[in-house]
Structures are given as C-alpha cells and as structure tokens.
C-alpha cells in the first residue's frame, strides 16, 4: 500500500486531518530505478527498505534475538490483519454510502 493511501486511512481512522506538511513533495533517489521518487508514491515496504538503507541499518535483524524477532513478527501480523479489516470496512462504507 502506498504511503499516500496509508495517510488517507490514518486520517479517517484518527478522525483528524493529515498535517499540511505531509502534502509537500519529498523525493528519494532510488538506486534500483536510478530516478527520483516522491516518497508518498512509494509502497510501504519500499519506503521501509529505503529508510533502512539511508539509516545505515541494513542488517537490523542480525543483532536481534530470535525471541524478539518472533515477537515483532507476531505484532506485525496482528497489525496487518487489523489493516485488512479496516480496509474492508472502509470499502464497504464507501460502496454503501
């Protein structure tokens, strides 16, 4: 899911407007496409990978204990499931008015 769409969903779920500075374009130079991308057009996975590269933490998981990795994976699965439910509810709401 693109960052722009996630911000839209967040605005609906939090019942707050998205801060105006989020609408300002911010570009990232992609090594894979060798071009500039507006980060709001990036998929969340692509954004996280780019962020990790820019943060110099490409090997983030190597220093983590297996139990912590399992906990994080479980948490991410729960969040993913909740986002799927919210997405389905939002689609139903938009379709039914």
C-alpha positions as CSV (number, residue, x, y, z in Angstrom):
1,X,0.0,0.0,0.0
2,X,1.3,3.4,-0.9
3,X,2.2,5.9,1.8
4,X,-0.3,8.4,0.5
5,X,-3.1,5.9,0.9
6,X,-1.9,5.0,4.4
7,X,-2.1,8.7,5.3
8,X,-5.6,8.9,4.0
9,X,-6.6,5.8,6.0
10,X,-4.9,7.2,9.1
11,X,-6.8,10.5,8.7
12,X,-10.1,8.6,8.6
13,X,-9.3,6.3,11.5
14,X,-7.9,9.0,13.7
15,X,-10.7,11.4,12.7
16,X,-8.1,14.1,12.2
17,X,-6.8,16.0,9.2
18,X,-3.4,15.0,7.8
19,X,-0.8,17.7,8.7
20,X,-0.3,20.1,5.8
21,X,3.4,19.4,5.6
22,X,2.6,15.8,4.6
23,X,1.3,17.1,1.3
24,X,4.6,18.7,0.4
25,X,6.6,16.7,-2.1
26,X,9.7,14.9,-0.8
27,X,11.9,13.0,-3.2
28,X,14.1,10.0,-2.7
29,X,16.7,8.9,-5.3
30,X,16.2,5.3,-5.9
31,X,19.2,3.1,-6.7
32,X,17.1,0.5,-8.4
33,X,15.3,2.9,-10.8
34,X,18.1,5.5,-10.8
35,X,15.5,8.2,-10.6
36,X,13.7,10.4,-8.1
37,X,10.5,9.2,-6.5
38,X,8.1,11.1,-4.4
39,X,8.0,9.2,-1.1
40,X,4.2,9.4,-1.0
41,X,4.1,7.3,-4.2
42,X,6.3,4.6,-2.5
43,X,4.8,1.3,-1.3
44,X,5.3,1.0,2.5
45,X,7.7,-2.0,2.0
46,X,9.8,0.1,-0.4
47,X,9.8,3.0,1.9
48,X,11.0,1.0,4.9
49,X,13.8,-0.6,2.9
50,X,14.9,2.8,1.7
51,X,14.7,4.2,5.2
52,X,16.8,1.4,6.5
53,X,19.4,2.0,3.8
54,X,19.5,5.7,4.5
55,X,19.8,5.0,8.2
56,X,22.7,2.7,7.7
57,X,20.8,-0.2,9.3
58,X,20.5,-2.7,6.5
59,X,21.4,-5.5,8.9
60,X,18.9,-4.6,11.5
61,X,17.8,-8.2,12.3
62,X,21.2,-9.7,12.7
63,X,21.7,-8.2,16.2
64,X,18.2,-9.2,17.4
65,X,17.5,-12.3,19.4
66,X,15.2,-14.9,17.8
67,X,12.6,-14.4,20.5
68,X,12.4,-10.7,19.8
69,X,12.1,-11.3,16.1
70,X,9.2,-13.7,16.7
71,X,7.5,-11.1,18.9
72,X,8.0,-8.4,16.2
73,X,6.7,-10.8,13.5
74,X,3.6,-11.6,15.6
75,X,2.9,-7.9,16.2
76,X,3.3,-7.1,12.5
77,X,0.9,-9.9,11.6
78,X,-1.7,-8.6,14.1
79,X,-1.3,-5.0,12.6
80,X,-1.6,-6.4,9.1
81,X,-4.8,-8.2,10.0
82,X,-6.3,-5.1,11.5
83,X,-5.4,-3.0,8.5
84,X,-7.1,-5.6,6.2
85,X,-10.2,-5.4,8.4
86,X,-10.2,-1.6,8.3
87,X,-9.6,-1.6,4.6
88,X,-12.6,-3.9,4.0
89,X,-14.8,-1.9,6.3
90,X,-13.8,1.3,4.6
91,X,-14.5,-0.1,1.2
92,X,-17.9,-1.3,2.4
93,X,-18.7,2.1,3.9
94,X,-17.7,3.9,0.7
95,X,-19.7,1.5,-1.5
96,X,-22.8,1.6,0.6
97,X,-22.6,5.3,1.4
